[in-house]
Amino acid sequence: LKQLIDSIDYDGLDREDQYKMIKLSLSRKTQDDLTGFIQQQSKQQLRQDIESIQQRMQALLDRISEKLHKQTALVGWQLPKLPDSQIWQDMQELISLELRYQGELPKRGFIDRLSEGRKSVMVVMMSVMLLGYVGMDLRSSPWLSYLVVPMFFGAIAYSFIGFRKDEEYRLDKELTRVREELLSAGRRTISDLNRLKQTKLNEFTDGLKKQWQQQLEQFGREQQSKQQAEQEQSASKAKARIGAIDSQLSELNSINSQVQKVTRDVQSLLEKTRQLLSQLNK
């Protein structure tokens, strides 16, 4: 911006002739060029900032997915697009470089040139009068007229050069002044644009951060509920298995009792059989 402003020359100022002076103001074309430059640079910077933010947030989203081992709950969770069009529209409303600069240059004419000639003659006459006070009376000298007339017309001729140099000097001062005012106004505009852009981007990132926090909290609750349900299901299955084992043990105990009873009956029968055989042998 400073390089562009420093390149403004005399053609960047409009002139308006008024009585005894020339009014100076910044041309509309120069203002439009500066405004267009600020728009172009601001839009390019906004595009770069948004691209940088999207890359960083995408990297953050990838790290979150990796931390959660890419659970099914995160499938389809994508980074939303930043509202660059809306931000740029709000920024455009702030881009304005209306500079109320007013400068002045003295308006020089033929009378001013005659005045320059008269001044040179007055210098010569005053010098002659001073010399007369010290005893050198040159007022009646014939060469005085030969000196005064050329100096008069010479001063008029030199005024074409002197006035132009004086005008250039004054224009340089006015250009320095307008450049300083333009640079101050341009920096103020850019500062307002950056502040608005930063506010809008912060609002978007803060909103997205809250959204991600809510989604992560919901995901955590779902995972906790899932784990709790799995634990309850495992406990229920274990309890059912224990009940089945208890039932099988009860049945086994009942069968053991029956086997023991049958064993006793068989032993008793064998004992009786031995007794009968013993009696028959006798």
LUMRODO-134845 format. One record per residue (C-alpha): x, y, z; residue number from 0. Coordinates in steps of 0.001 Angstrom, whole numbers. Example, Ala and Ser with C-alpha at 12.3 -4.5 7.8 and 13.67 -1.06 7.14 Angstrom:
2
rec c1->12300	c2->-4500	c3->7800	num->0 .
rec c1->13670	c2->-1060	c3->7140	num->1 .
//
This chain:
282
rec c1->0	c2->0	c3->0	num->0 .
rec c1->2820	c2->2399	c3->871	num->1 .
rec c1->4590	c2->1682	c3->-2417	num->2 .
rec c1->1400	c2->2388	c3->-4341	num->3 .
rec c1->767	c2->5625	c3->-2440	num->4 .
rec c1->4375	c2->6773	c3->-2906	num->5 .
rec c1->3934	c2->6337	c3->-6672	num->6 .
rec c1->1198	c2->9025	c3->-6773	num->7 .
rec c1->2435	c2->12037	c3->-8741	num->8 .
rec c1->1022	c2->15400	c3->-9822	num->9 .
rec c1->-1449	c2->13690	c3->-12151	num->10 .
rec c1->-3141	c2->12151	c3->-9121	num->11 .
rec c1->-4375	c2->15592	c3->-8016	num->12 .
rec c1->-7315	c2->17468	c3->-9489	num->13 .
rec c1->-7044	c2->21238	c3->-9910	num->14 .
rec c1->-9836	c2->23755	c3->-9695	num->15 .
rec c1->-9118	c2->27362	c3->-10638	num->16 .
rec c1->-10544	c2->29918	c3->-8239	num->17 .
rec c1->-9955	c2->33562	c3->-7512	num->18 .
rec c1->-6230	c2->34110	c3->-6894	num->19 .
rec c1->-5680	c2->30440	c3->-6019	num->20 .
rec c1->-5879	c2->26889	c3->-7333	num->21 .
rec c1->-7752	c2->24338	c3->-5240	num->22 .
rec c1->-6169	c2->20864	c3->-5081	num->23 .
rec c1->-7968	c2->17606	c3->-4330	num->24 .
rec c1->-7314	c2->13910	c3->-4763	num->25 .
rec c1->-8607	c2->12651	c3->-8098	num->26 .
rec c1->-11431	c2->10135	c3->-8199	num->27 .
rec c1->-9323	c2->7777	c3->-10325	num->28 .
rec c1->-6586	c2->7701	c3->-7687	num->29 .
rec c1->-9110	c2->6968	c3->-4953	num->30 .
rec c1->-10688	c2->4208	c3->-7047	num->31 .
rec c1->-7259	c2->2689	c3->-7750	num->32 .
rec c1->-6376	c2->2631	c3->-4048	num->33 .
rec c1->-9786	c2->1233	c3->-3102	num->34 .
rec c1->-9461	c2->-1471	c3->-5754	num->35 .
rec c1->-5990	c2->-2344	c3->-4503	num->36 .
rec c1->-7231	c2->-2689	c3->-917	num->37 .
rec c1->-10161	c2->-4830	c3->-2106	num->38 .
rec c1->-7910	c2->-7120	c3->-4112	num->39 .
rec c1->-5349	c2->-7556	c3->-1347	num->40 .
rec c1->-7989	c2->-8024	c3->1361	num->41 .
rec c1->-9869	c2->-10639	c3->-674	num->42 .
rec c1->-6655	c2->-12517	c3->-1421	num->43 .
rec c1->-5647	c2->-12415	c3->2253	num->44 .
rec c1->-9106	c2->-13622	c3->3313	num->45 .
rec c1->-8847	c2->-16536	c3->870	num->46 .
rec c1->-5418	c2->-17468	c3->2248	num->47 .
rec c1->-6603	c2->-17225	c3->5870	num->48 .
rec c1->-9652	c2->-19400	c3->5192	num->49 .
rec c1->-7539	c2->-21975	c3->3369	num->50 .
rec c1->-5070	c2->-22069	c3->6262	num->51 .
rec c1->-7863	c2->-22434	c3->8837	num->52 .
rec c1->-9527	c2->-25229	c3->6856	num->53 .
rec c1->-6257	c2->-27139	c3->6580	num->54 .
rec c1->-5579	c2->-26844	c3->10303	num->55 .
rec c1->-9107	c2->-27787	c3->11311	num->56 .
rec c1->-9094	c2->-30740	c3->8920	num->57 .
rec c1->-5842	c2->-31905	c3->10493	num->58 .
rec c1->-7450	c2->-31523	c3->13928	num->59 .
rec c1->-10481	c2->-33512	c3->12782	num->60 .
rec c1->-8206	c2->-36260	c3->11469	num->61 .
rec c1->-6393	c2->-36427	c3->14822	num->62 .
rec c1->-9722	c2->-36684	c3->16656	num->63 .
rec c1->-10792	c2->-39548	c3->14394	num->64 .
rec c1->-7468	c2->-41274	c3->14945	num->65 .
rec c1->-7718	c2->-40861	c3->18713	num->66 .
rec c1->-11153	c2->-42465	c3->18679	num->67 .
rec c1->-9909	c2->-45266	c3->16402	num->68 .
rec c1->-12319	c2->-44135	c3->13656	num->69 .
rec c1->-15444	c2->-45299	c3->15459	num->70 .
rec c1->-18619	c2->-45737	c3->13446	num->71 .
rec c1->-20116	c2->-42756	c3->15252	num->72 .
rec c1->-17691	c2->-40459	c3->13394	num->73 .
rec c1->-18428	c2->-41755	c3->9916	num->74 .
rec c1->-19686	c2->-38831	c3->7797	num->75 .
rec c1->-18477	c2->-36194	c3->10277	num->76 .
rec c1->-16941	c2->-33659	c3->7853	num->77 .
rec c1->-15592	c2->-30133	c3->8172	num->78 .
rec c1->-18211	c2->-27527	c3->7151	num->79 .
rec c1->-17311	c2->-24845	c3->4630	num->80 .
rec c1->-16387	c2->-21458	c3->6036	num->81 .
rec c1->-18796	c2->-18633	c3->5095	num->82 .
rec c1->-16238	c2->-16762	c3->3005	num->83 .
rec c1->-18886	c2->-15089	c3->812	num->84 .
rec c1->-20734	c2->-13628	c3->3794	num->85 .
rec c1->-17489	c2->-12479	c3->5442	num->86 .
rec c1->-16320	c2->-10813	c3->2234	num->87 .
rec c1->-19689	c2->-9091	c3->1803	num->88 .
rec c1->-19415	c2->-7629	c3->5312	num->89 .
rec c1->-15827	c2->-6569	c3->4639	num->90 .
rec c1->-16745	c2->-4818	c3->1391	num->91 .
rec c1->-19085	c2->-2508	c3->3282	num->92 .
rec c1->-16086	c2->-1204	c3->5252	num->93 .
rec c1->-13838	c2->-559	c3->2248	num->94 .
rec c1->-14042	c2->3167	c3->1741	num->95 .
rec c1->-11204	c2->5596	c3->1139	num->96 .
rec c1->-12957	c2->8960	c3->1034	num->97 .
rec c1->-10156	c2->11435	c3->1690	num->98 .
rec c1->-11314	c2->14982	c3->2386	num->99 .
rec c1->-8039	c2->16506	c3->1333	num->100 .
rec c1->-7984	c2->20141	c3->222	num->101 .
rec c1->-4813	c2->21931	c3->-836	num->102 .
rec c1->-4079	c2->25331	c3->-2318	num->103 .
rec c1->-1608	c2->26825	c3->-4771	num->104 .
rec c1->-1238	c2->30527	c3->-5490	num->105 .
rec c1->-2569	c2->31533	c3->-8890	num->106 .
rec c1->102	c2->33498	c3->-10773	num->107 .
rec c1->-682	c2->35794	c3->-13707	num->108 .
rec c1->845	c2->38570	c3->-15795	num->109 .
rec c1->538	c2->41094	c3->-12969	num->110 .
rec c1->2551	c2->38776	c3->-10698	num->111 .
rec c1->5284	c2->38597	c3->-13333	num->112 .
rec c1->5361	c2->42399	c3->-13589	num->113 .
rec c1->5597	c2->42480	c3->-9821	num->114 .
rec c1->8697	c2->40267	c3->-9975	num->115 .
rec c1->10259	c2->42727	c3->-12465	num->116 .
rec c1->9353	c2->45657	c3->-10241	num->117 .
rec c1->10999	c2->43956	c3->-7273	num->118 .
rec c1->14289	c2->43637	c3->-9158	num->119 .
rec c1->14136	c2->47324	c3->-10089	num->120 .
rec c1->13385	c2->48251	c3->-6486	num->121 .
rec c1->16455	c2->46301	c3->-5345	num->122 .
rec c1->18650	c2->48268	c3->-7759	num->123 .
rec c1->17140	c2->51618	c3->-6746	num->124 .
rec c1->17524	c2->50888	c3->-3050	num->125 .
rec c1->21161	c2->49925	c3->-3635	num->126 .
rec c1->21751	c2->53219	c3->-5501	num->127 .
rec c1->20128	c2->55166	c3->-2658	num->128 .
rec c1->22319	c2->53424	c3->-65	num->129 .
rec c1->25415	c2->54235	c3->-2109	num->130 .
rec c1->24250	c2->57852	c3->-2282	num->131 .
rec c1->24312	c2->58002	c3->1515	num->132 .
rec c1->27977	c2->57111	c3->1514	num->133 .
rec c1->28869	c2->59762	c3->-1086	num->134 .
rec c1->28417	c2->57818	c3->-4341	num->135 .
rec c1->25523	c2->59484	c3->-6139	num->136 .
rec c1->24666	c2->57190	c3->-9083	num->137 .
rec c1->21076	c2->58301	c3->-9671	num->138 .
rec c1->22099	c2->60565	c3->-12536	num->139 .
rec c1->24485	c2->58030	c3->-14048	num->140 .
rec c1->23535	c2->57060	c3->-17654	num->141 .
rec c1->24411	c2->53400	c3->-17147	num->142 .
rec c1->21674	c2->53060	c3->-14523	num->143 .
rec c1->18976	c2->52967	c3->-17194	num->144 .
rec c1->20953	c2->50367	c3->-19111	num->145 .
rec c1->20989	c2->48245	c3->-15964	num->146 .
rec c1->17415	c2->48739	c3->-14776	num->147 .
rec c1->15598	c2->47953	c3->-18005	num->148 .
rec c1->17353	c2->44606	c3->-18693	num->149 .
rec c1->16938	c2->43590	c3->-15060	num->150 .
rec c1->13217	c2->44388	c3->-15240	num->151 .
rec c1->12610	c2->42265	c3->-18296	num->152 .
rec c1->15082	c2->39646	c3->-17113	num->153 .
rec c1->13170	c2->39254	c3->-13851	num->154 .
rec c1->9936	c2->38862	c3->-15832	num->155 .
rec c1->11549	c2->36213	c3->-18015	num->156 .
rec c1->13023	c2->34402	c3->-15021	num->157 .
rec c1->9606	c2->34354	c3->-13368	num->158 .
rec c1->8579	c2->31677	c3->-15881	num->159 .
rec c1->11271	c2->29461	c3->-14381	num->160 .
rec c1->10994	c2->30632	c3->-10791	num->161 .
rec c1->7223	c2->30335	c3->-10635	num->162 .
rec c1->7413	c2->26822	c3->-12051	num->163 .
rec c1->10039	c2->25777	c3->-9502	num->164 .
rec c1->8027	c2->27347	c3->-6710	num->165 .
rec c1->4917	c2->25533	c3->-7902	num->166 .
rec c1->6785	c2->22227	c3->-8070	num->167 .
rec c1->8095	c2->22770	c3->-4550	num->168 .
rec c1->4624	c2->23525	c3->-3252	num->169 .
rec c1->3233	c2->20520	c3->-5131	num->170 .
rec c1->5881	c2->18297	c3->-3580	num->171 .
rec c1->4806	c2->19471	c3->-140	num->172 .
rec c1->1146	c2->18878	c3->-1008	num->173 .
rec c1->1977	c2->15414	c3->-2379	num->174 .
rec c1->3832	c2->14564	c3->825	num->175 .
rec c1->836	c2->15726	c3->2827	num->176 .
rec c1->-1715	c2->13805	c3->771	num->177 .
rec c1->453	c2->10669	c3->824	num->178 .
rec c1->644	c2->10783	c3->4610	num->179 .
rec c1->-3113	c2->11259	c3->4903	num->180 .
rec c1->-3754	c2->8482	c3->2390	num->181 .
rec c1->-1403	c2->6086	c3->4176	num->182 .
rec c1->-3056	c2->6841	c3->7510	num->183 .
rec c1->-6553	c2->6354	c3->6055	num->184 .
rec c1->-5495	c2->3191	c3->4214	num->185 .
rec c1->-3934	c2->1655	c3->7313	num->186 .
rec c1->-7009	c2->2534	c3->9337	num->187 .
rec c1->-9235	c2->872	c3->6725	num->188 .
rec c1->-7045	c2->-2245	c3->6606	num->189 .
rec c1->-7036	c2->-2409	c3->10403	num->190 .
rec c1->-10845	c2->-2260	c3->10462	num->191 .
rec c1->-11018	c2->-4964	c3->7782	num->192 .
rec c1->-8649	c2->-7255	c3->9670	num->193 .
rec c1->-10541	c2->-6724	c3->12917	num->194 .
rec c1->-13872	c2->-7554	c3->11244	num->195 .
rec c1->-12372	c2->-10590	c3->9486	num->196 .
rec c1->-10846	c2->-11870	c3->12734	num->197 .
rec c1->-14152	c2->-11431	c3->14556	num->198 .
rec c1->-16101	c2->-13346	c3->11896	num->199 .
rec c1->-13546	c2->-16163	c3->11744	num->200 .
rec c1->-13481	c2->-16413	c3->15547	num->201 .
rec c1->-17264	c2->-16641	c3->15628	num->202 .
rec c1->-17201	c2->-19486	c3->13117	num->203 .
rec c1->-14403	c2->-21421	c3->14839	num->204 .
rec c1->-15981	c2->-20914	c3->18292	num->205 .
rec c1->-19320	c2->-22191	c3->17006	num->206 .
rec c1->-17658	c2->-25177	c3->15362	num->207 .
rec c1->-15705	c2->-25896	c3->18539	num->208 .
rec c1->-18913	c2->-25965	c3->20590	num->209 .
rec c1->-20539	c2->-28223	c3->17995	num->210 .
rec c1->-17606	c2->-30639	c3->18103	num->211 .
rec c1->-17624	c2->-30618	c3->21905	num->212 .
rec c1->-21324	c2->-31504	c3->21955	num->213 .
rec c1->-20780	c2->-34278	c3->19410	num->214 .
rec c1->-17845	c2->-35666	c3->21379	num->215 .
rec c1->-19829	c2->-35539	c3->24626	num->216 .
rec c1->-22751	c2->-37307	c3->22929	num->217 .
rec c1->-20348	c2->-39879	c3->21524	num->218 .
rec c1->-18877	c2->-40401	c3->24992	num->219 .
rec c1->-22314	c2->-40895	c3->26517	num->220 .
rec c1->-23235	c2->-43364	c3->23795	num->221 .
rec c1->-20019	c2->-45295	c3->24329	num->222 .
rec c1->-20580	c2->-45321	c3->28088	num->223 .
rec c1->-24156	c2->-46541	c3->27665	num->224 .
rec c1->-22958	c2->-49179	c3->25208	num->225 .
rec c1->-20275	c2->-50396	c3->27602	num->226 .
rec c1->-22750	c2->-50426	c3->30485	num->227 .
rec c1->-25232	c2->-52431	c3->28420	num->228 .
rec c1->-22493	c2->-54868	c3->27422	num->229 .
rec c1->-21461	c2->-55236	c3->31074	num->230 .
rec c1->-25059	c2->-55829	c3->32149	num->231 .
rec c1->-25508	c2->-58345	c3->29336	num->232 .
rec c1->-22303	c2->-60144	c3->30343	num->233 .
rec c1->-23397	c2->-60168	c3->33977	num->234 .
rec c1->-26781	c2->-61542	c3->32972	num->235 .
rec c1->-25181	c2->-64279	c3->30868	num->236 .
rec c1->-22809	c2->-65167	c3->33695	num->237 .
rec c1->-25697	c2->-65332	c3->36140	num->238 .
rec c1->-27620	c2->-67569	c3->33744	num->239 .
rec c1->-24612	c2->-69838	c3->33372	num->240 .
rec c1->-24201	c2->-70048	c3->37141	num->241 .
rec c1->-27900	c2->-70898	c3->37485	num->242 .
rec c1->-27581	c2->-73619	c3->34858	num->243 .
rec c1->-24565	c2->-75064	c3->36647	num->244 .
rec c1->-26413	c2->-75005	c3->39965	num->245 .
rec c1->-29351	c2->-76805	c3->38336	num->246 .
rec c1->-27025	c2->-79421	c3->36838	num->247 .
rec c1->-25343	c2->-79886	c3->40212	num->248 .
rec c1->-28712	c2->-80384	c3->41846	num->249 .
rec c1->-29673	c2->-82964	c3->39267	num->250 .
rec c1->-26329	c2->-84671	c3->39718	num->251 .
rec c1->-26811	c2->-84774	c3->43480	num->252 .
rec c1->-30243	c2->-86272	c3->42975	num->253 .
rec c1->-28836	c2->-88907	c3->40626	num->254 .
rec c1->-26059	c2->-89684	c3->43108	num->255 .
rec c1->-28628	c2->-90246	c3->45830	num->256 .
rec c1->-30574	c2->-92611	c3->43600	num->257 .
rec c1->-27387	c2->-94455	c3->42626	num->258 .
rec c1->-26430	c2->-94801	c3->46273	num->259 .
rec c1->-29907	c2->-96161	c3->47089	num->260 .
rec c1->-29708	c2->-98643	c3->44219	num->261 .
rec c1->-26251	c2->-99644	c3->45367	num->262 .
rec c1->-27508	c2->-100278	c3->48883	num->263 .
rec c1->-30465	c2->-102262	c3->47556	num->264 .
rec c1->-28149	c2->-104348	c3->45364	num->265 .
rec c1->-25821	c2->-104986	c3->48295	num->266 .
rec c1->-28759	c2->-105970	c3->50487	num->267 .
rec c1->-30026	c2->-108285	c3->47763	num->268 .
rec c1->-26603	c2->-109834	c3->47400	num->269 .
rec c1->-26397	c2->-110383	c3->51128	num->270 .
rec c1->-29753	c2->-112085	c3->51151	num->271 .
rec c1->-28731	c2->-114162	c3->48158	num->272 .
rec c1->-25598	c2->-115330	c3->49972	num->273 .
rec c1->-27638	c2->-116239	c3->53006	num->274 .
rec c1->-30079	c2->-118287	c3->50912	num->275 .
rec c1->-27259	c2->-120069	c3->49152	num->276 .
rec c1->-25632	c2->-120794	c3->52454	num->277 .
rec c1->-28838	c2->-122305	c3->53787	num->278 .
rec c1->-29297	c2->-124426	c3->50665	num->279 .
rec c1->-25785	c2->-125798	c3->50950	num->280 .
rec c1->-26475	c2->-127038	c3->54419	num->281 .
//
